Amino acid sequence: MRRTTKKKSGKGKLIFSLKIAVILCGSLLICLTAYAIYLTKKAEIAVTDAYEEIKERPISDKRETKVEPANDSVSILFIGVDDSDERQDSRPRSDALILATLNNNDRTIKMLSIPRDSYVYIPYVQYKDKINHAHAFGGTLASVETVEQLLDIPVDYYVKMNFNAFIDVVDAIGGVEVEVPYDRLELDENDNYTIQLKKGWQNLDGREALAFARTRLQDSDVHRGKRQQELLKAIASKSTNITSIGSYGSIIDAVGSNMKTDMTFEEMKSFFSILLGGMPQIDTLTLKGGNGEQPYTGAYIYVLDQQNLIETQTILKSHLGLIEDSSNLSSTLEKNESASSYGN
């Protein structure tokens, strides 16, 4: 006898497809949840290992109480150092100093690059010198105190990273796209000329991005700071992109052993929650100045323009909610900055 197969009706096919979709979605949700738990635990371990408070100052002298990142506007000082084996210095000079203020009310970030040769007063030694020498004099504490003295604002947190962390983070997110202003053979992380930068929009890997961040002989220290700002913006933007989720484990591995910070894991999670609403608007600022010679030694220094410094202090204070709004001044300065170019 011939057996007949009963065909599924259109309704039956729809129900069957829905069941499959529910199973797939459920499985995906379980996988994502498990991955999120894994990353959270992994991040907690990494941040715990990286945690290093400044014992001499539990909070800034310019704060009455400790800030809460989930509710308050805060500032973070990013310190880039070269602590490679070739340097052999227990306290190397800072290679990059970037101060970021985050306003929780309007979800904006002000990012200020401080030229490494800026001639400023260093409280740790009680005399003026290049700002990048502060770290060599007294480590993180000296750098933080010097930036507070210079900008007259509290530095609530610091994040210090070495070259390895920078390289690995950029590689973990698949590189960053930036506009390179010129063709140039540059130094790598070991100070060998092995990195060939090409003019135009390029997707740079970690080693290329580091060379791009460090170069300054073709133009100036100010332009160098602007390049570092653009790199940080590109890294932040790509890191918050949904396509980078699979790279978070590698990012955590990269910073875990190559970063120091006085943020606890709970405080860092508060910053992550800010990013859930999308990438905040980032405005960049630069300290203006001119060339000069250090007294007695004749060494090159960057002499800051005092009027521009006062205006920058006002913008940052306003952004942190320490004084009344100065958005008009901020817009004017940022317009002037955007009008400048690498060729100037």
Secondary structure as GFF3:
##gff-version 3
##sequence-region A 1 344
A	DSSP	alpha_helix	10	50	.	.	.	ID=ss1
A	DSSP	beta_strand	74	81	.	.	.	ID=ss2
A	DSSP	beta_strand	94	103	.	.	.	ID=ss3
A	DSSP	beta_strand	108	113	.	.	.	ID=ss4
A	DSSP	beta_strand	119	122	.	.	.	ID=ss5
A	DSSP	beta_strand	127	130	.	.	.	ID=ss6
A	DSSP	alpha_helix	133	151	.	.	.	ID=ss7
A	DSSP	beta_strand	157	162	.	.	.	ID=ss8
A	DSSP	alpha_helix	163	172	.	.	.	ID=ss9
A	DSSP	beta_strand	176	180	.	.	.	ID=ss10
A	DSSP	beta_strand	184	187	.	.	.	ID=ss11
A	DSSP	beta_strand	193	197	.	.	.	ID=ss12
A	DSSP	beta_strand	200	204	.	.	.	ID=ss13
A	DSSP	alpha_helix	206	214	.	.	.	ID=ss14
A	DSSP	alpha_helix	221	239	.	.	.	ID=ss15
A	DSSP	three_ten_helix	242	247	.	.	.	ID=ss16
A	DSSP	alpha_helix	248	256	.	.	.	ID=ss17
A	DSSP	beta_strand	259	261	.	.	.	ID=ss18
A	DSSP	alpha_helix	265	275	.	.	.	ID=ss19
A	DSSP	beta_strand	281	286	.	.	.	ID=ss20
A	DSSP	beta_strand	289	293	.	.	.	ID=ss21
A	DSSP	beta_strand	300	304	.	.	.	ID=ss22
A	DSSP	alpha_helix	306	319	.	.	.	ID=ss23
A	DSSP	alpha_helix	327	339	.	.	.	ID=ss24
###
